[in-house]
Amino acid sequence: MFESLLNALPVALQLGSLVSLVVGTLIGILIGALPGLNPVMAIALMLPLTYGFDPIIALGLVAGIYNGSMYGGSIPAILLNIPGTPAAIATTFDGYPMTRKGQGGLALKTACWSSAIGGIVSALALMMLAPMLAKVTLAFGPSEYFWVALFGLVSIAVLVGKDISKGMLSALLGVIIGLVGVDAISGAERYTFGTLYLVGGFELLIVLIGLYAVPPVLEMAEKRNESYFNADSFRVTAGDGSLGLVRRYWRTWTRSSVIGVCVGILPGAGGNLAALLSYNEAKRRAPDPETFGTGNPVGVAAAESGNSADNASAMIPSLTLGIPGNLIAALVLGALMIHGLQPGPQLFTRSPDVVFGFMWQLLLTAMLLLLLGGMVATRLFAQILRMPTALLVPTTLVLMAIGIYTVNGNVTDLYVMLAFGLVGYLLNRLAFPLAPVVLGVLLGPMAEQNLRLSMLISQNDWTVLFTRPISLGIIALLAAVLLSQLWKALRQRRRLSEA
């Protein structure tokens, strides 16, 4: 295997491959930075155009768009509090407060380096550990996925925000929103109220942009004609150099990258869960957890390295077993099949140059982020924010409306986006955290479906949830999170009583 990996490096370094990597990375950054557009849409539109290309060139475009968009989503998350991709939700927690504090440049540079490091670690894991890690995926059944979803849901509800009860209520609201539509198990309609629009449920992108994008725009409108951002926000001082970032965040990058790789090999988990779990772990281990959510760059580093470390590792079950880890991995399988290659174990013996060349391309595009990412973020997108709010507010609203309308071509989506925007604005005013709402929409249906599948398979035997070793390990982690918060609350109460 190692010899095949080295032989594929010259294939990945061909001129056509390198051009496709640069073009794909730039397209990915732009796609990720525009709310409403997503890498799945970009890759799906790009694949038919690559039919006559060499497979390695087509896969180079896919690798560039994939890694580039994951970083690109952090740009509007940091500058406007608008996650460009669902995986950038956790980046908004500290990225946007950093921009408001005049540290936008540092936040963008931290995100760029963190995304690159996460992508590099993920690509190396794909190269070295693919066959072995693929077996881990097979050990996960419905009960394990139920506990993973529940762990993500409870941990973010407990750790984000100052009030645990408000976090839990926000998560419950997200679960209710996620349950709207057709039940995946029985096929029955739920909470549709006889409306055809609600049969398919609420689009995640519409909920995401409504909750996260509209409230900041309303806040900008309250500032009238004042400039919302200072030009000094995007300057990076000498103390924020690359070596300084490495010394400061290498522990965070290592821990978050490992979490991202582990989440990536689980089909259907996604970079959003990897980012949130990485953020939670960074906050839990930090000596100053109370600063998270107020502009702590460690939060940005953890979120971005976590979601990018999911990228290449999500390809592990796809390339080794033919089981797509996410939608983009499914499109990669489609790209291979378009060019006459059959995914699965035989792919490594029949077309080693292509499969190992694609792994090198994922590594090279992660490195390209260091060259292209900061330049695009600070010299293009950051300049837009220097406009007065009288221009910035309508421009942002128009971009959001265009992005939402292009998803389904349905005007009703715009009204739903505005409705969720008003809900988000109200929740902000009442100091309810928004992250648990979005995570409830993502993980609520996942937890419910896998719980019901477990019950169907075991014929309603509840003990199946507590007998498998992996399930017990996740339960232990969940208990540790809850007990740590209980201990923290008791200590605070004791201090208040002593004072």
Salt bridges, closest charged atoms under 4 A:
GLU144 OE2 - ARG468 NE 2.34
ASP183 OD2 - ARG452 NH1 2.78
GLU222 OE2 - ARG429 NH2 2.84
ASP232 OD1 - ARG235 NH1 2.78
ASP240 OD1 - ARG248 NH2 3.98
GLU281 OE2 - ARG284 NH2 2.73
GLU281 OE2 - ARG285 NE 2.68
GLU448 OE2 - ARG190 NH1 2.56
GLU448 OE2 - ARG452 NH1 3.06
